[in-house]
Amino acid sequence: MQTFSKGHARVAELVDALVSKTSEVTLVPVRPRPRVQTLAGNRQGFFNLMIYYVYILYSRKTSAFYKGQTRDVHSRLDRHNQGKEDYTSKGRPWTLLWYCSKESRSGSLALEKKLKNLSRKRLISFMQKYEEGIAGPDEMVLLDHLSGC
């Protein structure tokens, strides 16, 4: 007879119950574990990789840009467009123009601060220079229009 670890023993028990068609084993629903992305760390083992995003929104209504950082760009955009954020509620609807990922919150906050200090013209030039962060082809056309090209 083979010996199994705790998890394998439970699987073997379930298989035996299914094969013998007995109802002695009750199945208990198990909640799935949250998925965590990991990278190999230093000698201490593994560490979690937390991805943060810096994003730039545009409001056609107010012709204004909004710069921010978050861990989930799309849910954050939804919050802005649902009016759940006081500062951006008057500019709805907002369009996601540009975003990039950073591996740390401090990195995303530093970039957000730099973007907030750029003039409108320099901000548009920045997005065009780093065009891989532009959210889509429609946003590229909008940026070209805003820059006067």
N, C-alpha and C positions, 0 to 999 in steps of 0.2 A: 504494500500500500504506500502511496506517495504522501509526503507531508506537504502541506500548503501553508502559505502565510494567511493571516486573518482574512484579507480581502479575497484571496484565491479560494479559501475554504468556503466562503459564502457563495461564490460563483459556482463552485463544484456542487454545493448543496442545492442550489437553485436548478442546475442542470439535471441532477439526479431526480429532483422532485418533478420536473417537467417530463423527463423520460419515463418515470414510473407512474405518471399521471395521478399523483397523490396531492392532496390539498393541505399537507401538513406545514408547508412553508408559506408564510404570508409575505407578500412583497410590500415594501415600505418605500414610498416615493422619496427620492433623494434630491435635494436642491443642488443644481450645478454650481461648481466653484467659480468664483469670478476669475476671469482670465487676466493674468498679470504678465506683462512682457518683462523678461529679465535679460540681463547681460552678465557675462562673466566679470566678476569684480576683482579686487585685489586678493591678498591671502585670506581675507576674512570670508570669502565665498561670493555669494550673489547679492545683487542689489536691484531694487525695482527701478524701471525706467519710466519716469514720469514725463510725458510729452506735453509741452505748453505751446500755444499758438499765439502769434501776434497777428492782428487782423486790421484791415482798413475797410470801413463801410462808407457808402456814399448815398446821400439823400438828394433825389432830383427835386423834391419839394422845396428844400431850403438851400440847395446847391452847396451843401456842407459835407465835410469829411469827419468821420469819427474813428479814432484809433483806440484799440484796446488789446487786452490779452486774456486768454482763457484756456481751459483744458478741453473744451468741446465747442468748436467754432459754430457748428450748425444749430445747436440748442441755444447758444448765446445770440445768434442772429434771430432766432425765433423769439427770444425774450425781448430783443430790441423792437421787432416788428409787431409784437403783441402789446406794446406800450407798458411793459413791466419795469422799464428803466426810465426814471424821470427825465434824465438829461437828454435822452434820444426820442422821447415820446412825440415831440412836435414834428420830427422829421420823417415820420413813417410814410411810405415804406422805405427801408434801407436795403441797399444792394451790397453784397459782399464783393469788393473789388479785388482785394489782394490779401494773402496770408502766407505765413511761413511757420515752420515748427522750430522750437528750441528745446534742448534737453533739460533745461532747468528753469525754474520760475524766475530766478535772479537774472538770467539771460534774457528772458522774455520781457521782464520789467525794464531792463536797461534799453532794449530796442524800442519798446513802447515810448519811453521817455524821449529818446532821440527823435522818433517820428513826430511826437507832439510838438517838438521845437522847430520842425521844418515849416517853411512857408508853403503855401498852396502849390506854387510853381515847382519848388524843390521836391515836394511830396510826390507830385505827378511824375517828375523826372526819376525819382527813386523807384517808383513802381514800374516804370518803363525799363529802367536799367536792370532790375531784377524781375524780368517778365515771367520767369518760371513760377512765380507766386501768384500771378494773375488768375483769378478764379475761373475764367472761361473766355471763349472767343467774343461773346457779346460784351463782356467787361473790357476786353482789349479795344474794341471799337469805341466804347464809351470813353476810355482813357485817351485814345487818339483824338476824339472830339474835344475833350476837356483841355488837352494840351494845345489845341489849335492846329493840329496836323491835317 
